[in-house]
């Protein structure tokens, strides 16, 4: 297991090291625009960890207490997806051309695109919640002892309760006068 973790961590560490090299090439020698870049690189994770993630968690906790069981999981998943999309769309919504131009990215207005994406996400949330069947926690588990219920089959009248016997099958009863029958001194 440790070998697998190390093998999975190596590409991530290599990418991190490459990112540090590229940022050092960009940032050195220091210029005024480098400080703005550092602000975005540090401010984004701090904003996410200090504001957005806690608000999303608090909203999820509140929703889990207020919503009926069949709606809890889909609504909480939709809330997390909404927060993630808001984080990704923030630079484009904050100012036009807030990111380096990429072909096709700046062809449309990002606000209606985000609204349409969120509408699809929440439509999926509603459809999932309406199609889910929640089994209560105190429900009996389904056993395979009974025959399937069909309209043309006669009702199953077998007694499927377990029988109790004092001895396991195949054991002989103890003869009278053995130590099991004597009272304890």
C-alpha positions in Angstrom: 0.0 0.0 0.0 2.8 2.4 0.8 4.4 1.8 -2.6 1.2 2.6 -4.4 0.8 5.8 -2.4 4.4 6.9 -3.2 3.9 6.1 -6.9 0.7 8.1 -6.9 2.3 11.0 -5.1 5.4 11.3 -7.4 3.6 12.8 -10.4 1.9 15.3 -8.2 5.2 16.3 -6.6 6.8 16.6 -10.0 4.0 18.8 -11.2 4.3 21.0 -8.1 8.1 21.3 -8.6 7.5 22.2 -12.3 5.0 24.9 -11.2 7.5 26.4 -8.8 10.1 26.5 -11.6 7.7 28.2 -14.0 6.6 30.7 -11.3 10.2 31.5 -10.5 10.9 32.2 -14.2 7.9 34.5 -14.3 8.4 36.3 -11.0 12.1 36.9 -11.0 13.2 39.7 -11.1 10.4 41.1 -9.0 8.0 43.5 -10.7 4.8 45.2 -9.4 2.5 42.7 -11.3 4.1 39.8 -9.5 2.6 40.9 -6.2 -0.9 40.8 -7.8 -0.2 37.3 -9.0 1.0 36.2 -5.6 -2.2 37.7 -4.1 -4.3 35.6 -6.5 -2.3 32.4 -5.8 -2.4 32.8 -2.0 -5.8 34.6 -1.8 -7.7 32.0 -3.8 -7.0 29.1 -1.5 -7.3 31.2 1.7 -10.7 32.6 0.5 -11.9 29.0 -0.3 -10.7 27.5 3.0 -11.7 30.4 5.2 -15.0 31.5 3.6 -16.5 29.3 0.8 -15.8 25.8 2.2 -17.2 26.6 5.7 -20.3 28.3 4.3 -20.9 25.3 2.1 -20.4 23.0 5.1 -22.8 25.0 7.2 -25.4 25.1 4.5 -25.0 21.4 4.0 -25.6 20.8 7.8 -28.6 23.1 7.8 -30.1 21.4 4.8 -29.5 17.9 6.2 -31.6 18.9 9.3 -34.3 20.6 7.4 -34.9 18.5 4.3 -36.7 15.1 4.2 -34.3 12.1 3.7 -34.9 11.6 0.0 -33.8 15.2 -0.7 -30.8 15.4 1.6 -28.1 13.8 -0.5 -29.0 15.3 -3.9 -29.4 18.8 -2.5 -26.1 18.6 -0.6 -24.4 17.4 -3.7 -26.0 20.2 -5.7 -24.8 22.7 -3.2 -21.2 21.5 -3.4 -21.3 21.5 -7.2 -22.8 25.0 -7.2 -20.0 26.3 -4.9 -17.3 24.7 -7.1 -18.8 26.3 -10.2 -19.0 29.6 -8.5 -15.3 29.4 -7.6 -14.4 28.5 -11.2 -16.5 31.3 -12.7 -15.5 34.0 -10.2 -12.5 35.4 -12.3 -14.7 35.7 -15.4 -17.6 37.2 -13.6 -15.5 39.7 -11.6 -14.0 41.4 -14.6 -14.1 40.9 -18.3 -11.2 38.8 -19.6 -10.1 38.0 -16.0 -8.1 35.0 -17.2 -5.7 34.6 -20.1 -7.6 34.3 -23.4 -8.3 30.8 -24.6 -10.0 30.0 -27.9 -13.7 29.8 -27.4 -13.7 30.8 -23.7 -14.5 34.5 -24.3 -16.9 34.1 -27.1 -19.9 34.3 -24.8 -21.0 36.1 -21.7 -20.1 34.0 -18.6 -23.1 34.9 -16.5 -25.8 33.3 -18.6 -23.5 30.3 -19.2 -23.1 29.9 -15.4 -26.9 30.3 -14.9 -27.6 27.7 -17.5 -25.1 25.2 -16.0 -26.6 25.8 -12.5 -30.1 25.3 -13.9 -29.0 21.9 -15.3 -27.3 20.9 -12.0 -30.4 21.7 -10.0 -32.7 20.0 -12.5 -30.6 16.9 -12.0 -30.9 17.4 -8.2 -34.7 17.6 -8.4 -35.0 14.6 -10.8 -32.7 12.5 -8.6 -34.6 13.4 -5.4 -38.0 12.6 -7.1 -36.8 9.3 -8.4 -35.0 8.0 -5.3 -36.6 5.5 -3.0 -35.3 5.8 0.6 -35.5 2.7 2.7 -36.1 3.4 6.4 -33.3 2.3 8.7 -35.7 0.1 10.8 -37.0 -1.8 7.7 -36.5 -5.6 7.7 -33.8 -6.7 5.3 -35.1 -8.5 2.2 -34.5 -12.3 2.4 -34.3 -14.7 -0.4 -36.2 -17.5 1.4 -39.6 -16.6 0.1 -40.7 -17.2 -3.4 -41.3 -14.1 -5.6 -44.7 -12.5 -5.4 -46.5 -12.7 -8.7 -50.2 -12.4 -9.5 -50.5 -16.0 -10.7 -48.5 -17.7 -8.0 -50.3 -19.0 -4.9 -49.4 -17.4 -1.6 -46.3 -18.7 0.2 -47.4 -20.4 3.4 -44.1 -21.8 4.5 -42.9 -21.0 8.0 -39.5 -19.3 7.5 -38.9 -18.7 11.2 -35.8 -20.4 12.5 -36.3 -23.5 14.7 -34.4 -23.7 17.9 -33.1 -26.9 19.2 -31.0 -27.4 22.4 -28.3 -29.4 20.6 -26.7 -28.8 17.2 -27.9 -31.3 14.5 -26.1 -34.7 14.6 -25.2 -34.7 18.3 -26.4 -37.4 20.7 -28.2 -36.4 23.9 -26.2 -37.0 27.1 -27.2 -40.1 29.0 -28.8 -39.6 32.4 -26.3 -39.1 35.3 -23.6 -37.4 33.2 -21.9 -34.3 34.6 -24.1 -32.0 32.6 -27.2 -33.1 34.6 -25.6 -33.0 38.1 -26.2 -29.9 40.1 -23.2 -27.7 40.8 -21.7 -28.2 44.3 
